[in-house]
Amino acid sequence: MKSPIFAAALTATALTGAVIMPVTPAHAQFGGVVFDPSNYAQNVLTAARTLQQINNQIQSLQNEASMLTNMAKHLQRLDFSSLTQLTRSMQRIDTLMNQAEGIAFDLTSTEAALREQFPDVFDTAMTSDQMLAAAQAQWQAAKQGYRQTMRVQAQVVENVQADSGLLAELVSQSQSASGSLQVSQATNQLIALSTKQQLQIQQMMAAQYRADAIERARQQQAMDAAREQTKRFIGTATAYTRP
């Protein structure tokens, strides 16, 4: 027996022409799984944020690796040294300076040689032969001084010619340096080369000034000796008076 409610529903359906379909729950429509759009969107957003964080961490690690690589390059030593060549060049000049004859480049030896060869007061008691021997010694000292200057100048010229190749090599090393340490080392060697050349010039000037000083002292002694010889030749005024 049909209930009055069901009968009334059938009558209303017949009058309106609508079709009655059974109502099925949502979980029955999708095989027991309920789809929640808001929850799905939240899950997608969370996954995107997580992926972005992972990408940021990867980028940070890559930056740190690049920084460590650059630090390693900056700390890499320059595989080139000009110290040996610079030292040898200076040693050759030092050897020439130490071989100075006559008046050496030594304070004690210089003072002793000056007192012996170029006294402050001319010794008027010397004989003519002694004056001649002193003049020859002084002339020999002046000649040796100029010879020494020429040898030092020749060595400096040779060193400068060799330095041109070294300079080109140092510039090349500086330009191809891969880190700050290599750049600094190449720069230091360039400064050392410049300092060495300045020292060479100073030594060459010392040799030249020494030779000039000896020559001026020789000329002064020669003038003193000439005056004494003239005085002896002329004699006193009484030698030319009549008895």
C-alpha positions in Angstrom: 0.0 0.0 0.0 1.5 3.3 -1.1 1.7 6.0 1.5 -0.3 9.2 1.0 2.9 11.3 0.7 4.2 9.1 -2.1 0.9 9.3 -3.9 0.9 13.0 -3.6 4.4 13.2 -5.1 3.3 11.1 -8.0 0.3 13.3 -8.6 2.5 16.4 -8.6 4.9 14.9 -11.0 2.2 13.9 -13.3 0.8 17.4 -13.3 4.2 19.1 -13.9 5.7 16.5 -16.2 9.0 16.4 -14.2 11.1 13.3 -13.9 12.0 12.1 -10.4 15.6 10.8 -10.1 16.9 9.1 -7.0 19.2 11.3 -5.0 22.7 9.7 -4.7 25.3 10.9 -2.0 28.5 12.7 -3.2 30.7 9.9 -2.0 28.7 7.4 -4.1 29.2 9.5 -7.3 33.1 9.4 -7.1 33.6 5.9 -5.9 33.7 6.9 -2.2 36.1 10.0 -2.6 34.9 13.4 -1.9 36.5 16.2 -4.0 37.1 19.5 -2.0 38.2 22.3 -4.4 39.3 24.6 -1.6 41.5 21.9 0.0 42.9 21.0 -3.4 43.9 24.6 -4.1 45.6 24.9 -0.7 47.6 21.7 -1.3 48.8 23.0 -4.7 49.9 26.3 -3.1 51.8 24.5 -0.4 53.6 22.3 -2.9 54.5 25.3 -5.0 56.0 27.1 -1.9 57.9 24.0 -1.0 59.4 23.7 -4.5 60.4 27.4 -4.4 62.2 26.9 -1.1 64.0 23.9 -2.5 65.1 26.0 -5.6 66.3 28.8 -3.3 68.4 26.4 -1.3 69.9 24.9 -4.5 70.7 28.5 -5.7 72.3 29.3 -2.4 74.5 26.1 -2.5 75.5 27.0 -6.1 76.5 30.5 -4.9 78.5 29.2 -2.1 80.3 26.7 -4.4 81.1 29.6 -6.8 82.4 31.7 -3.9 84.7 28.9 -2.7 86.0 28.4 -6.3 86.8 32.1 -6.5 88.5 32.1 -3.1 90.6 29.2 -4.3 91.6 31.2 -7.4 92.5 34.2 -5.3 94.6 32.1 -3.0 96.4 30.4 -5.9 100.2 31.2 -5.9 101.8 32.7 -9.0 104.0 30.0 -10.6 106.7 32.4 -11.6 109.4 34.2 -9.6 112.0 36.7 -10.8 113.8 36.9 -7.5 116.7 34.8 -8.6 117.3 36.8 -11.8 117.0 40.1 -9.9 119.4 39.0 -7.2 122.0 37.8 -9.7 121.9 41.1 -11.5 122.5 43.0 -8.3 125.3 40.6 -7.3 127.2 41.3 -10.5 127.1 45.0 -9.9 128.1 44.5 -6.2 131.1 42.4 -7.4 132.2 45.2 -9.7 131.8 47.8 -6.9 133.9 45.7 -4.5 136.6 45.3 -7.1 137.2 49.1 -7.1 141.0 49.8 -7.1 142.8 52.9 -5.9 140.1 54.3 -3.6 137.6 51.6 -2.7 133.9 52.0 -1.8 134.6 51.7 1.9 134.7 54.5 4.4 137.8 53.4 6.3 139.7 52.5 3.1 138.7 55.7 1.4 139.9 57.8 4.3 143.3 56.0 4.4 143.7 56.4 0.7 142.9 60.1 0.7 145.4 60.8 3.5 148.1 58.9 1.6 147.4 60.1 -2.0 145.7 63.4 -1.5 146.8 65.0 1.8 145.1 68.2 3.0 148.4 70.1 3.1 150.9 69.7 0.4 154.2 68.3 1.7 156.8 70.9 0.5 159.6 68.8 1.9 159.1 66.2 -0.9 161.9 65.9 -3.5 161.2 66.2 -7.2 161.3 62.4 -7.6 158.8 62.0 -4.7 156.5 64.6 -6.3 156.7 62.7 -9.6 155.9 59.4 -7.9 152.9 60.9 -6.1 151.6 62.5 -9.3 151.9 59.1 -11.0 150.0 57.4 -8.2 147.3 60.0 -8.3 146.9 59.8 -12.0 146.7 56.0 -11.7 144.0 56.3 -9.1 142.0 58.7 -11.3 142.4 56.3 -14.3 141.2 53.3 -12.3 138.2 55.3 -11.0 137.0 56.0 -14.6 137.7 52.5 -15.6 135.6 51.3 -12.7 132.8 53.7 -13.8 132.8 52.3 -17.3 132.7 48.7 -16.1 129.7 49.5 -13.8 127.9 51.3 -16.7 128.5 48.4 -19.0 127.0 46.0 -16.5 124.0 48.2 -15.9 123.4 48.3 -19.6 123.5 44.5 -19.8 121.1 44.2 -16.9 118.7 46.7 -18.5 118.7 44.6 -21.7 118.0 41.5 -19.7 115.3 43.3 -17.7 113.3 44.0 -20.9 112.5 40.4 -21.3 111.8 40.0 -17.6 109.5 43.0 -17.7 107.5 41.5 -20.6 107.2 38.2 -18.7 106.0 39.9 -15.5 103.4 41.9 -17.4 102.2 38.8 -19.1 101.9 37.0 -15.8 100.0 39.9 -14.3 97.5 40.0 -17.1 96.9 36.3 -17.0 96.6 36.1 -13.2 93.4 34.3 -12.1 93.2 35.6 -8.6 94.1 38.5 -6.3 97.1 36.7 -4.8 98.6 36.1 -8.2 98.0 39.7 -9.2 99.6 40.9 -5.9 102.6 38.7 -6.4 103.1 39.8 -10.0 102.8 43.5 -8.8 105.3 42.9 -6.1 107.8 41.5 -8.6 107.3 44.5 -10.9 108.0 46.8 -8.0 111.1 44.8 -7.1 112.3 45.1 -10.7 111.8 48.9 -10.6 113.6 49.1 -7.2 116.5 47.1 -8.6 116.8 49.5 -11.6 116.8 52.4 -9.2 119.6 50.8 -7.1 121.6 50.2 -10.3 121.3 53.9 -11.2 122.4 54.9 -7.7 125.5 52.6 -7.9 126.4 53.8 -11.3 126.1 57.4 -10.0 128.3 56.5 -7.0 131.0 55.1 -9.3 130.8 58.2 -11.6 130.9 60.7 -8.7 133.9 58.7 -7.2 135.8 59.0 -10.4 135.1 62.7 -10.7 136.1 63.4 -7.1 139.4 61.5 -7.6 140.1 63.5 -10.7 139.4 66.8 -9.0 141.6 65.9 -6.1 144.4 64.9 -8.5 144.1 68.2 -10.3 144.4 70.1 -7.0 147.4 68.1 -6.0 149.0 68.7 -9.4 148.5 72.4 -9.1 150.0 72.4 -5.6 153.0 70.4 -6.9 153.4 72.8 -9.9 153.4 75.8 -7.6 156.1 74.2 -5.4 158.2 73.3 -8.5 157.9 76.8 -9.8 158.8 78.2 -6.4 161.9 76.0 -6.3 162.9 76.9 -9.9 162.6 80.6 -9.3 164.2 80.5 -5.9 164.5 83.5 -3.6 164.8 87.1 -4.8 168.4 87.3 -3.5 169.5 84.7 -6.0 169.2 87.3 -8.7 170.8 90.3 -7.1 174.4 91.3 -7.7 176.9 90.8 -4.9 
